[in-house]
């Protein structure tokens, strides 16, 4: 029997509200600062409510661009980040699910050896192998292209491991039933494994999309043309404006815009994300 302690409920909700406040207050300040002019943010106290420059600031960011960010409109940088994040997420899932399918359901020499080779790459993040990867991209003439932005980040040992663990939980009777129905390997993969992996794919897509959206170091290396700048690069360039004072109202507006696509992805796929994580734990 669970005891009902009202004071404990009040304390729990107070702690949750305090956590929400500390989490949301910086977002609120960024949203408020993006609606003011530079003069309002240079004096004390900093305003805590919206100003009258919101439409002007966001219109300038989305369409006009800023010299501090190379003159590239934020809308174009968001589009570049969106394309890169989608290519990385979809590419990682496609490569990983096919690799896991081959490792689990096919018998070939050194099968587990190849799996452990893939798994060991978890200890080799992008920062460790960035110089040889950059050299390969230069030799293949992929600088300043969406292929160069996304292709080196497509391989994922984590996603391969998660798909492999999920495939191992599928009963052997299902495989035998597919064979009796004369389903070939591709039909079994397309009609059975992929639908069963729907929640896992959704959970991984959210994680990998945010991973691709937040990339900074790799796009900084492989892009020299301004039309391929990403949103994270734009924020960094606005912040490091040299001897000039940072344009904080534009920086905060860009940060707010940069939060919108990841938040929309999480909200739209939240149920599948939670379900995928719960099933993965089982």
Secondary structure, DSSP 8 states (H G I E B T S, - for coil): -----HHHHHHHHHHHHHHHHHHHHHHHHHHHHTTS-HHHHSSSS---S--S-HHHHHHIIIII--GGGTT--HHHHHHHHHHHHHHHHHHHHHHHHHHHHHHHH---TTHHHHHHHHHHGGG--TTTSHHHHHHHHHHTT-TTSHHHHHGGG---HHHHHHHHHHHHTS-HHHHHHHHHTT--HHHHIIIIIHHHTHHHHHHHHHHHHHHHHT--HHHHHH--SGGG--HHHHHHHHH--TTS---HHHHHHHHHHHHHHHHHHHHHTHHHHHHHHHHHH-
